[in-house]
Amino acid sequence: MRGAWISVAMVTACAAPSGLTIEIVATEGVTRVELFIAKHCDGECPGKVAPPATPELPAKLFEVDHAMMWGASVDGDVAGFLIVADGADEQTISLLAAVGYAGDTAVATAMVSDVKIVPGASEYWRIELAEAGALDPASAPEDGAFRLAQWRRPKDDGAPDDETLPSCVVIEHRTDGRTERFAIGPETDEDCDAVMSQPECRPWSYRATATTSGSIDQANCITMGSVGTRNACLASGPACSEVTVLPQTCSRVTDDYCVTAQLCECPTWDPDCLLTRAKTAAYWKCVIPLDAQGAPCTTPTTITGVSVCDVVGFGAPSAASCTAVRIHELGPTIGPFGGIADFVRSKLEITHNSPPDLIDLEWMGMPTVAGEMALLSLDLDNLRHIVIPLLISFEPNGCAPAYCEPFFDSTTDVALACATTPPAPAMCQAQSPCPSGPLCGNMCCGTGEQCIDDVCHCGTGPACTDGECAAGAPGPCGMQCCGGNTGVDCLF
């Protein structure tokens, strides 16, 4: 979603001009509504958010690229908005969210995903707000309930929070026994903490004070550590604090990024050393063909059907699957990873990304004798990552098709720790304040259920929406849902 591709205006109730007219139906006490038109997080997206005075919570992350807050007063029982697409192409809003305020307190919300805006068309929607309580990580929401955390960027001079800018908001919804969170923040300051003097080490955590390293964006060194029971070579960086100055250290970043063993042999994150060591490590190589004069045979050069995610496990059995592929040019930091590697004279873009199947690449620019090096982040479904080098070679080969090929020396590389080690499950005993199961994220699991990656599970399946999670096997944790209307008898 590009900036300034969509326009929003306040409208009078029941107006129906060209565009999408939305009437937000307020709950009792709501006097104004804030509208969010959000895109999926692009770049460093840790999958967690930390509102003020709140621990990090798992969430789906979204960004807004409008510079000002979009709000409307409630007239009667509705607040009206008109959304118009700029240009002639149909546009899709990844997440449209509304938050209702009683005074300065967020008390209601509504969300719609994948909203299409058709130029020249006229549509009319009415969306009803649902009451929402305050987000409380220490307790579980009731089924069907919404809860909210909302805050604004503080003014630098200590004055009241800046109400001209978009809010940050975390919307929590529990349905059918499962809790989902959606975090929305401005793309220029995702956690609304006004820490702008230097790159934030935890851009989705409000004024982070932890002493461990932050995000992959600032990672500039590698340390040996462990993931589960396996040794690993891990992306690391300076200790993270956005409120105090900490000694310069090399600590593993918040999320696990496992790099290949040979890259660990570079004493610092030195591009010259890394380029040399990459050719002896597990890596991908892409060949861009040149003509007899040394010019690219085609501009841009496309490479389709690259099975990058097949390297998860480097041919060894894997406990994780690839969910996305991101790229970053070799530089002073390991990240941030995104869709484009931007070199001095060229760029390489991931134009199609549908792991675990195939990706398409597009190269454009001027070739170099030495070639280029990028890093691929293979994002796994256990919320870990494998970082492997991608070498780009420019070869005068009679304009044969461009291609990519893997070079893997071993199936025992330490990078495999991130793929072969699933998240460690929590025990299933009751944990305060939960009466019968462990605390999981901000919800309580049921009897016999265990918390895996902040989601309640019965055995390897989802949490029970009916009946209970019974053992059916030795051990304290349940293995299957039984009783109630499940049709399965509980065997204790």
C-alpha positions in Angstrom: 0.0 0.0 0.0 1.6 3.2 -1.1 1.4 6.5 0.8 -1.3 9.0 -0.3 -3.1 6.4 -2.3 -6.4 6.9 -0.5 -8.3 9.9 0.8 -10.6 10.1 3.8 -13.1 12.9 4.6 -15.8 13.3 7.3 -19.3 13.2 5.9 -22.8 13.9 7.1 -24.8 10.9 8.0 -26.6 9.2 5.1 -24.5 11.0 2.4 -23.8 8.8 -0.6 -21.2 10.4 -2.9 -18.7 8.5 -5.1 -16.5 6.3 -2.9 -17.1 4.2 0.1 -19.3 6.0 2.6 -19.1 4.4 6.1 -21.3 5.2 9.0 -19.9 4.1 12.3 -22.7 3.3 14.7 -21.7 4.4 18.1 -22.3 2.6 21.4 -23.8 4.5 24.4 -21.5 7.2 25.6 -19.3 7.4 22.5 -18.8 11.0 21.3 -16.2 10.7 18.6 -14.6 8.0 16.4 -11.1 7.5 15.1 -10.6 5.6 11.9 -7.5 3.6 10.9 -6.7 2.5 7.4 -3.9 0.1 7.9 -1.5 -2.0 5.9 0.3 -5.1 7.0 3.6 -4.3 8.7 6.5 -4.2 6.2 10.0 -4.6 7.4 11.0 -5.5 10.9 7.8 -7.0 12.3 8.5 -8.9 15.5 5.0 -10.3 16.0 4.8 -8.7 19.4 3.8 -5.3 20.8 4.3 -3.6 24.2 1.9 -0.8 25.1 2.9 1.5 27.9 3.4 -0.3 31.2 2.6 -3.6 29.6 4.8 -6.6 28.7 5.3 -7.7 25.2 2.2 -9.5 23.8 1.9 -11.5 20.6 0.0 -9.6 17.9 -0.6 -9.1 14.2 1.1 -5.9 13.3 -0.3 -3.2 11.0 0.8 0.3 10.1 -1.0 3.5 9.0 0.8 5.9 6.6 -1.4 8.9 7.1 0.3 11.7 9.0 -2.8 13.1 10.8 -5.4 11.5 12.9 -8.6 10.8 11.0 -11.6 11.4 13.4 -15.2 12.4 13.4 -17.7 13.5 16.0 -20.8 11.4 16.6 -23.9 13.1 15.1 -27.0 11.4 16.4 -25.7 7.9 16.8 -23.2 7.8 13.9 -19.9 9.2 12.8 -19.4 9.4 9.0 -16.4 8.9 6.8 -15.9 8.9 3.0 -13.0 6.8 1.6 -11.9 7.5 -2.0 -9.2 5.8 -4.0 -6.7 8.0 -5.8 -6.0 7.0 -9.3 -7.8 4.5 -11.6 -6.8 1.3 -9.9 -8.8 -0.7 -7.4 -7.2 -0.5 -3.9 -7.4 -2.9 -1.0 -7.3 -1.9 2.7 -5.7 -4.7 4.7 -7.4 -3.7 7.9 -10.0 -1.0 8.5 -10.5 -0.3 12.2 -12.6 2.2 14.2 -12.2 3.1 17.8 -14.9 5.0 19.7 -14.1 7.4 22.6 -16.1 8.4 25.6 -14.2 11.6 26.5 -10.5 10.6 26.2 -11.1 6.9 26.9 -11.3 4.3 24.2 -14.4 2.2 25.0 -15.5 0.6 21.7 -14.1 -0.8 18.5 -14.9 -2.5 15.1 -12.7 -4.1 12.5 -13.1 -5.1 8.8 -10.3 -6.8 6.8 -9.6 -6.7 3.0 -11.8 -3.8 2.1 -11.8 -3.0 -1.6 -12.1 0.6 -2.8 -13.2 0.8 -6.5 -12.6 4.2 -8.2 -15.9 5.8 -9.4 -18.1 3.3 -7.5 -20.5 4.4 -4.8 -21.0 2.2 -1.7 -22.6 2.7 1.6 -21.7 0.7 4.8 -23.0 0.8 8.4 -20.6 -0.7 10.9 -21.6 -1.1 14.5 -19.1 -0.5 17.2 -18.8 -3.2 20.0 -18.1 -2.3 23.6 -14.5 -2.9 24.6 -12.9 -3.1 28.0 -9.3 -2.2 28.9 -6.7 -4.7 27.8 -5.4 -6.6 30.9 -2.6 -9.0 30.3 -3.2 -10.6 33.7 -6.6 -11.9 32.9 -8.4 -13.7 30.1 -11.2 -12.0 28.1 -14.7 -13.5 28.0 -15.6 -15.3 24.8 -16.8 -12.8 22.2 -15.4 -9.8 24.0 -13.2 -7.0 22.7 -10.5 -5.3 24.8 -8.4 -2.3 23.9 -5.1 -0.5 24.7 -4.9 2.9 23.2 -2.3 5.6 23.6 -0.9 8.6 21.7 2.6 10.0 21.1 3.6 12.3 24.0 4.7 15.8 23.1 8.3 16.5 23.5 7.7 19.4 25.9 5.8 17.3 28.4 2.5 18.7 27.3 -0.6 16.5 27.0 -0.4 13.8 24.4 -0.5 15.0 20.7 -4.1 14.5 19.5 -3.3 15.6 16.0 -1.4 12.4 15.2 -2.8 8.9 14.7 -3.1 6.8 17.9 -1.5 3.6 18.6 -4.0 0.9 19.5 -4.0 -2.8 20.3 -7.4 -4.5 19.7 -8.0 -7.9 21.3 -10.8 -10.2 20.4 -11.6 -13.6 21.8 -13.9 -16.0 19.8 -14.4 -19.7 19.9 -11.9 -20.0 22.7 -9.1 -18.3 20.8 -7.6 -14.8 21.4 -6.3 -12.6 18.6 -4.6 -9.2 18.9 -4.2 -6.6 16.2 -1.7 -3.8 16.8 -1.9 -0.6 14.7 0.6 2.2 14.8 2.0 5.0 12.5 4.7 3.7 10.2 7.0 6.6 11.4 6.6 5.7 15.1 4.9 2.3 15.5 4.8 2.4 19.3 3.9 6.2 19.6 6.8 6.7 22.1 8.4 9.7 20.4 11.8 8.1 20.5 13.1 9.5 17.3 16.6 10.7 18.0 18.1 7.4 16.9 16.7 4.1 15.4 14.6 2.4 17.9 15.9 -0.9 19.1 12.3 -2.2 19.7 10.1 -0.2 17.4 6.9 -1.9 18.6 7.7 -1.6 22.4 6.8 1.7 24.1 10.0 3.2 25.5 11.7 -0.1 25.9 13.9 -0.5 29.0 15.1 -4.1 28.6 18.8 -4.7 28.9 18.9 -7.4 26.1 19.4 -6.4 22.5 16.5 -5.1 20.4 15.4 -5.8 16.9 17.3 -7.2 13.9 17.5 -3.7 12.5 20.3 -2.8 14.9 22.0 -6.2 14.9 25.7 -5.8 14.1 27.5 -8.8 15.6 27.1 -12.5 16.1 27.3 -14.5 19.3 27.2 -18.2 20.1 24.2 -19.3 22.2 21.6 -22.0 22.2 18.1 -22.4 20.8 16.3 -25.1 22.8 18.9 -27.8 23.4 21.1 -27.0 20.3 24.0 -24.7 19.9 23.4 -21.8 17.5 25.1 -18.9 16.0 22.8 -15.9 16.6 22.3 -12.4 15.2 23.1 -10.0 18.0 23.5 -6.3 18.7 24.0 -3.6 21.3 21.9 -3.8 24.5 18.5 -2.2 24.1 17.2 0.7 26.1 15.3 3.6 24.7 15.3 5.6 28.0 18.8 5.1 29.5 22.3 4.7 28.1 23.7 1.2 28.4 27.2 -0.1 27.9 28.0 -1.3 24.3 27.7 -5.1 24.4 26.9 -7.9 21.9 23.6 -9.6 23.0 21.3 -11.7 21.0 18.3 -9.9 19.5 14.8 -10.4 20.9 13.8 -12.9 18.2 16.0 -15.8 17.2 17.9 -15.3 13.9 20.2 -18.3 13.3 23.1 -17.7 10.9 25.3 -20.2 9.2 28.4 -21.5 11.0 31.1 -20.0 8.8 29.7 -16.5 9.3 30.4 -16.9 13.0 34.1 -17.1 12.2 34.2 -13.3 11.4 35.2 -11.6 14.7 32.9 -8.6 13.9 30.1 -8.0 11.4 32.7 -7.0 8.8 31.4 -7.1 5.2 34.8 -8.0 3.7 35.1 -11.0 6.0 31.5 -12.0 5.5 31.8 -11.9 1.8 34.9 -14.2 2.0 33.3 -16.6 4.5 30.0 -16.8 2.7 31.5 -18.7 -0.2 32.4 -21.5 2.2 29.1 -21.6 4.0 25.6 -22.8 3.0 24.4 -20.1 0.6 22.3 -19.4 -2.5 23.9 -18.1 -5.7 22.0 -16.2 -8.4 23.5 -15.7 -11.9 22.6 -12.6 -13.9 23.6 -13.2 -17.6 25.6 -10.5 -19.5 26.0 -10.0 -23.2 29.4 -9.9 -25.0 29.8 -6.2 -24.1 29.2 -6.9 -20.4 25.7 -5.4 -20.3 22.7 -7.1 -18.8 20.9 -9.2 -21.4 17.5 -8.0 -20.2 16.4 -5.1 -18.0 15.0 -6.0 -15.6 16.2 -9.5 -15.2 13.7 -11.9 -13.7 14.2 -15.2 -12.0 11.1 -17.2 -11.3 10.3 -20.3 -9.3 13.2 -20.1 -6.8 12.6 -22.7 -4.1 14.4 -20.8 -1.4 12.4 -22.3 1.4 13.6 -25.8 0.5 16.7 -25.0 2.4 14.9 -25.1 5.7 16.8 -27.9 7.4 19.2 -28.0 4.4 17.8 -31.3 3.5 17.4 -32.6 7.1 14.1 -33.2 8.8 12.6 -30.0 10.1 10.2 -29.2 12.9 9.3 -25.9 11.3 8.0 -24.6 8.0 8.8 -21.5 6.1 6.1 -18.8 6.1 7.9 -15.8 4.4 11.2 -14.8 2.8 12.8 -11.4 3.3 16.0 -9.9 2.0 18.6 -7.2 3.0 21.8 -6.0 1.3 25.1 -6.8 3.0 25.9 -3.8 5.2 26.9 -2.6 8.7 23.8 -4.2 10.2 22.2 -7.7 9.6 18.8 -6.2 9.1 16.3 -4.7 8.5 14.8 -7.4 6.2 12.1 -6.5 3.7 11.3 -7.0 0.0 14.2 -5.2 -1.6 18.0 -5.4 -1.3 19.3 -2.0 -2.4 22.9 -2.1 -3.6 24.9 1.0 -4.7 24.4 0.3 -8.4 21.5 -2.1 -8.5 18.7 -3.7 -6.5 17.2 -7.1 -6.1 13.5 -7.4 -5.3 11.3 -10.3 -4.2 8.4 -9.7 -6.5 6.4 -12.8 -5.5 6.5 -14.6 -2.2 4.4 -17.6 -1.5 6.4 -20.0 0.8 6.8 -22.8 1.1 6.4 -23.0 -2.6 8.3 -20.6 -4.8 9.5 -17.0 -5.0 10.3 -14.7 -7.9 13.2 -12.3 -8.0 13.8 -9.2 -10.2 17.2 -7.6 -10.6 17.8 -4.1 -12.1 20.8 -1.9 -12.4 24.5 -2.0 -13.4 26.6 -5.2 -12.9 29.8 -5.2 -10.9 32.9 -7.3 -11.4 32.9 -8.5 -7.8 29.2 -9.3 -7.7 26.9 -8.5 -4.8 25.9 -10.1 -1.6 22.6 -10.1 0.2 21.1 -11.9 3.2 17.9 -13.9 3.1 15.8 -14.3 6.2 13.7 -17.4 6.1 10.9 -16.7 8.5 9.6 -19.9 10.2 6.2 -20.8 11.7 7.9 -21.2 15.1 8.6 -17.4 15.0 12.3 -18.0 14.5 14.5 -17.2 11.4 17.3 -18.7 9.4 19.7 -16.2 7.8 21.7 -17.4 4.8 23.9 -15.5 2.3 22.7 -14.9 -1.3 25.6 -14.2 -3.7 24.8 -12.5 -7.0 27.2 -13.2 -9.9 27.3 -11.4 -13.2 28.5 -13.8 -16.0 28.8 -13.3 -19.8 27.2 -16.6 -20.8 25.7 -16.0 -24.1 22.5 -14.6 -22.6 21.4 -17.9 -21.2 18.5 -17.7 -18.7 19.1 -16.3 -15.3 19.0 -18.8 -12.5 19.6 -19.4 -8.8 21.1 -22.5 -7.2 21.9 -23.6 -3.6 25.2 -24.6 -2.2 25.0 -26.5 1.0 28.0 -28.3 2.6 26.3 -29.9 5.5 23.1 -30.9 7.1 24.5 -30.2 10.6 25.0 -26.5 10.3 24.2 -24.6 13.6 21.6 -22.5 11.7 19.4 -25.6 11.8 18.8 -25.0 15.5 16.1 -22.4 14.5 14.3 -24.9 12.2 14.6 -28.1 14.1 13.7 -26.8 17.5 10.0 -25.9 18.0 9.0 -23.5 20.7 9.3 -25.1 24.1 5.8 -25.8 25.5 4.8 -24.6 28.9 3.6 -27.0 31.5 -0.2 -27.4 31.9 -0.5 -26.9 35.7 -2.6 -24.0 36.9 -0.7 -20.7 37.1 -1.9 -17.6 39.0 -4.2 -15.9 38.3 -5.7 -18.7 36.2 -7.8 -21.2 38.2 -7.2 -24.4 36.2 -4.4 -24.0 33.6 -1.4 -21.9 32.7 -1.4 -18.2 31.8 -0.9 -18.0 28.1 -0.3 -14.5 26.6 -3.1 -12.7 28.3 -5.6 -15.6 28.6 -6.0 -18.7 30.8 -5.8 -22.1 29.3 -8.3 -24.8 30.4 -7.6 -27.9 32.5 -5.0 -30.1 30.8 -4.2 -27.5 28.1 -0.7 -26.2 27.6 0.6 -22.9 26.3 2.7 -23.2 23.1 4.0 -20.0 21.6 1.4 -17.9 23.6 -1.5 -20.0 22.2 -3.5 -22.6 24.3 -3.4 -26.1 22.9 -4.9 -29.5 23.8 -2.0 -31.8 22.9 -0.9 -30.7 19.4 -4.4 -29.5 18.4 -6.3 -26.3 19.3 -7.7 -25.5 22.7 -11.1 -27.1 23.5 -14.2 -25.0 22.8 -16.4 -27.7 24.3 -15.7 -30.4 26.9 -12.2 -30.5 28.4 -8.7 -31.6 27.5 -8.1 -35.1 28.9 -4.9 -37.0 29.2 -5.6 -40.2 27.5 -1.9 -41.0 27.9 0.7 -40.9 30.7 1.6 -37.4 31.9 -0.2 -34.5 33.4 -1.2 -32.7 30.1 -4.2 -33.5 28.0 -4.0 -35.0 24.6 -7.6 -34.6 23.2 -10.8 -32.7 23.8 -13.5 -34.9 25.2 -16.9 -34.8 27.0 -19.5 -32.1 26.4 -20.7 -32.3 22.8 -17.4 -33.5 21.4 -18.7 -37.1 20.9 -15.5 -38.4 22.7 -15.7 -40.0 26.1 -13.2 -38.8 28.6 -10.9 -41.6 29.9 -9.2 -40.6 33.1 
